[in-house]
Amino acid sequence: MLKFKIPSYYASSYSLFFRPLIRYQSNLAKDVSTGNSTAPITTSNLTSIASAPKLSINSSDVSAHEDLPINLKALYFPPIKLPVKYGHLKLDIQLRSYEVSSLEFFADFIQRVAFYLGIPMTGPKPLPKRHETWTVIRSPFVHAKSKENFERFTYKRLLRCWDTNDAVLELLLAYISKYSIAGVGVKCNLFKKEPITIKNWDEDHVLEELDTIQVNLQTNAETGVELQGNQSNSVVDSKILELLNSSKIE
C-alpha cells in the first residue's frame, strides 16, 4: 500500500500545494496493487535523478500513473538544480529553526522555486548548530532547592544564488516571504556590483583644492599652529604662540 504522510502543521500552509498529490494517491495505490505495467518517465531531468528518490516510494510507482502532471511527478524526487556558469555570488539565504523537519521542508521549497525561476542555486549547506542550556529552580516555594535543566538546539542551513538578475532575486525573496512557514527564520544577504563614480567631478577644481590644502598645511607647519577643520580660534592660536615664544619653554 502506498503511503504519503503530511504533518498537520504543513497541511494548513500548503493545502493547495499538496492537494493534487492526495487526490492521485488512491489511484496510484490501486495501480501498484494490481500490478499494472509501468512506463519510464520521459523527462530527461527527472530520469537523471531517479536513482535518488526523496520520499520512501519507488520511482516506478510515480510513472505508473501517466496522467500525473510532470511538475507533480517532480515532487517525488530531489529538487533539480541549474548549474553555476559564471560564479557570481548574488544572494545568501540562511535558514534557522528549532526543528530539522521544518528546516528541510522549507529549504526544499526554496530550491524548487529557484529552479522554476531559472536561478542557479547551491546548498543547502549545514551550518554549525547552536546549543543553549538553562538551569532554573523547579518552583519558587516547595522545590526551590532543586534545579531543572533545559536545552535548545538551533539548526541552520545555507543556500546561495548565483548569476542572476537583481529583479529575479527580488521576485524570489517576495515569493518565499509570502509563503513562509511558522518556526523557520530567514536571513538574506544581497550582493550588488555598483560602479565607482564621483558626483560633479571637475579635475581642475579638485587640483586647485588640493593645492590650497597643501599650502595651508605648509603654513601651519612653519608657524607651529595646527588648525582643526576649517575653523580656527584666534584667541587659542595667540595663546599657543605666546607660550611657544616664552622663556620658560626655552
C-alpha positions in Angstrom: 0.0 0.0 0.0 1.4 3.4 -1.0 1.6 5.8 1.9 2.3 9.5 1.9 2.1 11.2 5.3 1.9 15.0 5.6 2.4 16.6 9.1 -0.6 18.5 10.4 1.3 21.8 10.7 2.2 21.7 7.0 -1.3 21.0 5.7 -2.6 24.4 6.7 0.0 26.4 4.8 0.4 24.1 1.8 -3.0 22.5 1.5 -3.4 23.7 -2.1 0.2 22.7 -2.8 -0.3 19.1 -1.8 -4.0 18.6 -2.6 -3.3 17.2 -6.2 -0.9 14.6 -4.7 -3.6 13.5 -2.2 -6.2 13.2 -4.9 -4.0 11.0 -7.1 -2.9 8.9 -4.0 -5.6 6.3 -4.2 -5.3 5.8 -7.9 -1.6 5.3 -7.6 -2.1 2.7 -4.9 -4.6 0.8 -6.9 -2.3 0.7 -9.9 0.6 -0.6 -7.9 -1.5 -3.2 -6.1 -3.0 -4.6 -9.3 0.4 -4.9 -10.9 -0.2 -2.7 -14.0 2.6 -2.2 -16.4 4.8 0.9 -15.8 6.4 3.2 -18.3 9.6 5.3 -17.7 9.4 9.0 -17.1 10.1 10.7 -20.3 11.7 13.9 -18.9 15.5 13.8 -19.0 15.8 15.9 -15.9 13.7 13.5 -13.8 15.4 10.4 -15.3 18.8 11.7 -14.3 17.8 12.0 -10.6 15.6 8.9 -10.4 18.3 6.9 -8.7 17.9 9.0 -5.5 14.2 9.4 -4.6 13.4 11.8 -1.9 10.3 10.1 -0.5 10.1 6.4 0.6 8.4 5.2 -2.6 9.7 3.7 -5.8 10.1 5.8 -9.0 8.0 3.1 -10.8 5.1 3.9 -8.6 5.2 7.5 -9.8 5.5 6.6 -13.5 2.6 4.1 -13.2 0.1 7.0 -13.4 0.6 8.6 -16.8 -1.9 11.4 -16.4 0.0 12.8 -13.4 1.5 16.2 -14.5 5.3 16.4 -14.7 5.5 19.1 -12.1 3.7 16.8 -9.6 6.0 13.9 -10.5 9.0 16.1 -9.7 7.8 16.4 -6.1 8.7 12.7 -5.5 12.4 13.5 -6.4 15.0 15.8 -5.0 14.9 19.4 -6.4 16.5 19.9 -9.8 19.4 22.4 -9.7 20.7 24.6 -12.5 24.5 24.6 -13.0 26.5 27.7 -11.9 28.1 29.2 -15.1 29.9 32.4 -14.2 30.4 32.1 -10.4 29.0 35.5 -9.5 27.5 35.3 -6.0 24.3 37.3 -5.8 22.4 36.1 -2.7 22.9 34.2 0.6 19.8 32.7 2.3 20.3 31.4 5.8 17.5 29.4 7.4 17.2 28.8 11.1 14.8 26.6 13.0 14.5 24.5 16.2 13.1 21.6 14.1 15.1 19.8 11.4 11.9 18.7 9.6 10.6 22.3 9.2 14.1 23.4 8.1 14.5 20.8 5.4 10.9 21.2 4.2 11.3 25.0 3.6 14.8 24.6 2.1 13.3 22.1 -0.4 10.6 24.5 -1.2 13.1 27.4 -1.9 15.2 25.2 -4.2 12.1 24.3 -6.3 11.1 28.0 -6.5 14.7 28.8 -7.6 14.6 26.2 -10.3 11.3 27.4 -11.8 12.6 31.0 -11.8 15.8 29.9 -13.6 18.2 30.7 -10.7 21.3 28.6 -10.2 21.4 27.6 -6.5 23.8 25.6 -4.4 23.1 24.0 -1.0 21.6 23.5 1.4 24.8 23.5 3.4 24.5 22.6 7.1 26.0 25.2 9.4 27.1 24.7 12.9 24.2 24.3 15.2 23.7 26.4 18.3 23.3 24.7 21.7 21.8 26.7 24.6 21.2 25.5 28.1 19.3 27.0 31.1 19.2 25.9 34.7 16.3 27.1 36.8 14.6 26.2 40.0 11.6 23.8 39.9 9.3 26.0 41.8 9.7 29.2 43.9 8.4 27.6 47.1 8.4 23.8 47.8 11.1 22.7 45.3 13.2 25.9 45.4 16.3 23.9 46.3 16.0 21.5 43.4 17.2 22.6 39.9 15.9 21.7 36.4 17.9 21.9 33.2 16.5 23.0 29.8 18.3 22.9 26.4 17.6 24.1 22.9 19.2 23.4 19.6 19.1 25.9 16.7 19.7 24.3 13.3 20.9 26.3 10.3 21.1 25.8 6.5 22.8 28.0 3.9 21.5 28.4 0.3 23.4 30.5 -2.3 22.1 32.0 -5.5 24.5 32.7 -8.4 24.5 34.5 -11.8 21.0 36.1 -11.5 19.4 39.4 -12.3 18.5 41.6 -9.3 14.9 41.8 -10.4 14.6 38.0 -10.4 16.2 37.8 -6.9 13.6 40.3 -5.6 10.8 38.1 -7.0 12.4 35.1 -5.3 12.5 36.9 -1.9 9.0 38.2 -2.3 7.7 34.7 -3.1 9.4 32.9 -0.2 8.3 35.7 2.1 4.7 35.3 1.1 4.7 31.5 1.5 6.9 31.3 4.5 6.1 28.8 7.3 6.0 29.2 11.0 9.0 28.3 13.0 11.7 29.0 10.3 13.6 32.2 10.3 15.1 33.6 7.1 18.2 35.9 6.8 19.3 37.2 3.4 22.4 38.9 2.3 22.1 40.5 -1.1 25.3 41.3 -3.1 25.3 44.0 -5.8 28.0 45.5 -8.1 28.0 49.2 -8.5 30.4 51.5 -10.5 32.7 53.8 -8.6 31.7 57.4 -9.6 32.3 60.9 -8.1 29.4 63.3 -8.2 30.1 66.6 -10.0 33.7 65.6 -10.9 35.8 68.6 -12.0 39.5 67.8 -12.3 40.7 71.4 -12.4 38.6 72.3 -9.3 39.9 69.3 -7.4 43.5 70.1 -8.2 43.0 73.7 -7.0 41.5 72.5 -3.8 44.4 70.1 -3.2 47.0 72.9 -3.9 45.2 75.1 -1.4 45.2 72.4 1.3 48.9 71.8 0.7 49.7 75.5 1.1 47.7 75.7 4.3 49.5 72.7 5.8 52.9 74.1 5.0 51.9 77.5 6.6 50.7 75.8 9.7 53.8 73.7 10.0 56.0 76.8 9.8 54.1 78.8 12.4 53.7 75.7 14.7 50.0 76.1 14.8 47.6 73.2 13.7 44.2 74.2 12.6 41.3 71.9 13.5 39.0 71.6 10.5 38.2 74.7 8.5 37.7 77.0 11.5 40.4 78.4 13.9 40.2 80.2 17.2 42.3 83.3 17.1 42.4 83.5 20.9 43.7 80.0 21.3 46.2 80.5 18.5 47.6 83.6 20.0 47.9 81.9 23.4 49.8 79.0 21.9 52.2 81.3 20.1 52.8 83.2 23.4 53.6 80.0 25.2 55.9 78.8 22.5 57.9 82.1 22.5 58.1 82.4 26.3 61.4 82.0 28.1 60.1 79.1 30.2 59.9 76.8 27.2 63.4 77.9 26.0 
